[in-house]
């Protein structure tokens, strides 16, 4: 993103320097910088406390996705349900779906689920940092023939809720209803809950 204002120049410089968090007092004199930083999810003041702690307030499985679909917060119920993804080192939902061998057995209908997840990611990826999105897509295209094949389908779908079926390694077949919400104050984060049916 080319710098068009002093705030953009400062934000670009911070990103290039590898800064991942910045703290300050929001006021009229910082509005331009605050907005420039908000547009760069890698430096958007870290994960807000309200976003980080929200899943723990839920009794059903609940997690938060960032613009690249990395799980950045989850409650214990979600970590139990999504063991293999939320308890692992790789917390990117796309990487789990397309690269983790157990995803093909956990997701009831892997092909349909993978197609839907990728179409939903396409719809929201425009909010993410273009270079980071492109890097993730290139990595997945090179590592997953399934991703490569479905990427060319070019389907776009808003993140939708509805029934989800999983084959949990301990609990066996389980059915849920998924709801996805966007934080109005932090629209780059998606709150996902799944309620048992």
C-alpha positions as CSV (number, residue, x, y, z in Angstrom):
1,X,0.0,0.0,0.0
2,X,1.8,3.2,-1.1
3,X,2.1,5.9,1.5
4,X,-0.2,8.8,0.7
5,X,-0.2,10.6,4.0
6,X,2.3,11.0,6.9
7,X,0.2,8.5,8.9
8,X,0.5,6.0,6.0
9,X,4.3,6.5,5.9
10,X,4.6,6.0,9.6
11,X,2.4,2.9,9.5
12,X,4.4,1.4,6.5
13,X,7.7,2.1,8.3
14,X,6.5,0.3,11.4
15,X,5.3,-2.7,9.4
16,X,8.7,-2.9,7.5
17,X,10.5,-2.7,10.8
18,X,8.5,-5.8,12.0
19,X,6.5,-4.1,14.7
20,X,3.5,-6.2,15.6
21,X,2.0,-4.0,18.4
22,X,1.7,-0.4,19.1
23,X,0.1,1.3,22.1
24,X,-1.0,4.9,22.4
25,X,-3.8,7.1,23.6
26,X,-6.4,7.7,21.0
27,X,-7.2,11.3,20.4
28,X,-7.9,13.8,17.6
29,X,-4.2,14.1,16.8
30,X,-3.9,10.4,16.3
31,X,-7.0,9.6,14.3
32,X,-5.1,9.5,11.0
33,X,-2.4,7.2,12.4
34,X,-5.1,5.0,14.2
35,X,-6.9,4.5,10.9
36,X,-3.7,3.8,8.9
37,X,-2.8,1.2,11.5
38,X,-6.3,-0.3,11.5
39,X,-5.9,-1.0,7.8
40,X,-2.8,-3.1,8.5
41,X,-4.0,-6.1,10.4
42,X,-0.5,-7.2,11.3
43,X,0.0,-4.1,13.4
44,X,-3.6,-3.3,14.5
45,X,-2.6,-2.9,18.1
46,X,-2.5,-6.6,18.7
47,X,-5.6,-8.6,19.6
48,X,-8.0,-6.4,21.6
49,X,-8.7,-7.7,25.1
50,X,-12.4,-7.8,24.5
51,X,-11.9,-10.0,21.5
52,X,-9.4,-12.2,23.2
53,X,-11.6,-12.9,26.2
54,X,-15.0,-13.1,24.5
55,X,-14.9,-16.9,23.7
56,X,-14.2,-17.8,27.4
57,X,-17.6,-16.2,28.2
58,X,-19.5,-18.7,26.0
59,X,-20.6,-22.1,27.1
60,X,-20.7,-23.5,23.6
61,X,-17.5,-24.0,21.4
62,X,-16.4,-20.5,20.3
63,X,-13.3,-19.2,18.6
64,X,-12.1,-16.0,16.9
65,X,-10.5,-15.8,13.4
66,X,-8.2,-13.0,12.2
67,X,-8.2,-11.7,8.6
68,X,-6.0,-14.6,7.5
69,X,-8.2,-17.1,9.4
70,X,-5.7,-17.8,12.1
71,X,-7.5,-18.8,15.3
72,X,-6.4,-16.1,17.7
73,X,-8.7,-17.0,20.7
74,X,-10.8,-20.0,21.6
75,X,-12.5,-21.4,24.7
76,X,-12.0,-24.9,26.2
77,X,-15.1,-26.3,24.5
78,X,-13.7,-25.2,21.1
79,X,-10.3,-26.7,21.8
80,X,-11.9,-30.0,22.7
81,X,-14.2,-30.1,19.6
82,X,-11.5,-28.9,17.2
83,X,-8.6,-30.9,18.8
84,X,-6.0,-31.3,16.0
85,X,-6.5,-27.7,14.9
86,X,-6.9,-25.4,17.9
87,X,-4.5,-27.4,20.1
88,X,-1.8,-27.6,17.5
89,X,0.9,-25.2,16.4
90,X,-0.7,-24.5,13.0
91,X,-3.8,-22.5,13.9
92,X,-4.7,-21.3,10.4
93,X,-8.1,-22.8,9.4
94,X,-7.2,-23.1,5.7
95,X,-3.9,-24.9,6.5
96,X,-5.8,-27.2,8.8
97,X,-8.5,-28.0,6.3
98,X,-6.1,-28.5,3.3
99,X,-2.9,-29.8,4.9
100,X,-3.8,-31.7,8.1
101,X,-4.5,-35.4,7.3
102,X,-7.0,-35.7,10.2
103,X,-9.2,-32.9,8.7
104,X,-10.3,-35.3,6.0
105,X,-11.8,-37.6,8.6
106,X,-13.0,-34.9,11.1
107,X,-15.0,-33.0,8.5
108,X,-18.1,-35.1,7.7
109,X,-17.9,-34.3,3.9
110,X,-14.4,-33.0,3.4
111,X,-14.9,-32.0,-0.3
112,X,-18.0,-29.9,0.4
113,X,-16.6,-28.4,3.6
114,X,-13.3,-27.5,1.9
115,X,-15.1,-25.9,-1.0
116,X,-17.3,-23.8,1.3
117,X,-14.4,-22.8,3.6
118,X,-12.3,-21.6,0.7
119,X,-15.2,-19.7,-0.9
120,X,-15.9,-18.0,2.4
121,X,-12.3,-17.1,2.8
122,X,-12.2,-15.6,-0.7
123,X,-15.1,-13.3,0.3
124,X,-13.4,-11.9,3.4
125,X,-9.8,-12.0,2.2
126,X,-10.2,-8.6,0.6
127,X,-10.1,-7.1,4.1
128,X,-6.7,-8.7,4.8
129,X,-3.3,-7.5,3.9
130,X,-2.9,-8.3,0.2
131,X,0.7,-9.5,0.5
132,X,-0.1,-11.8,3.4
133,X,-3.2,-13.2,1.7
134,X,-1.2,-13.8,-1.5
135,X,1.6,-15.5,0.5
136,X,-0.8,-17.8,2.2
137,X,-2.6,-18.7,-1.0
138,X,0.7,-19.4,-2.8
139,X,1.9,-21.6,0.1
140,X,-1.4,-23.6,0.0
141,X,-1.3,-23.9,-3.8
142,X,2.2,-25.3,-3.6
143,X,1.5,-27.7,-0.8
144,X,-2.1,-28.9,-1.4
145,X,-3.4,-30.3,-4.7
146,X,-6.9,-30.0,-3.3
147,X,-6.5,-26.3,-2.6
148,X,-4.9,-25.7,-6.0
149,X,-7.9,-27.4,-7.7
150,X,-10.5,-25.6,-5.6
151,X,-8.7,-22.2,-5.9
152,X,-9.3,-22.1,-9.6
153,X,-13.0,-22.7,-9.0
154,X,-13.1,-19.0,-7.9
155,X,-16.3,-19.5,-5.8
156,X,-17.1,-16.6,-3.4
157,X,-19.5,-17.1,-0.5
158,X,-20.3,-15.0,2.5
159,X,-19.4,-16.8,5.8
160,X,-22.6,-18.5,6.5
161,X,-23.9,-20.4,9.5
162,X,-26.0,-23.5,9.5
163,X,-25.6,-27.2,10.2
164,X,-22.1,-28.6,10.6
165,X,-21.3,-32.3,11.0
166,X,-18.0,-33.6,12.4
167,X,-16.5,-36.9,13.3
168,X,-14.7,-36.3,16.6
169,X,-12.0,-38.7,17.4
170,X,-13.4,-39.2,21.0
171,X,-17.0,-38.2,20.9
172,X,-17.8,-39.8,17.5
173,X,-20.3,-38.2,15.0
174,X,-21.5,-34.8,16.3
175,X,-23.9,-32.2,14.8
176,X,-23.8,-28.5,15.4
177,X,-25.3,-25.2,14.2
178,X,-22.7,-22.6,13.4
179,X,-23.1,-18.8,13.8
180,X,-20.5,-16.3,12.7
181,X,-20.5,-12.7,13.9
182,X,-18.3,-9.7,13.2
183,X,-17.2,-7.4,15.9
184,X,-18.5,-3.9,15.0
185,X,-15.5,-2.2,16.6
186,X,-13.0,-4.7,15.1
187,X,-14.5,-5.9,11.9
188,X,-11.3,-7.7,10.9
189,X,-12.1,-10.4,13.5
190,X,-14.9,-13.1,13.2
191,X,-16.5,-14.7,16.2
192,X,-17.6,-18.3,15.4
193,X,-19.8,-20.3,17.7
194,X,-21.1,-23.8,17.2
195,X,-24.1,-24.9,19.2
196,X,-24.8,-28.6,19.6
197,X,-28.0,-29.8,18.0
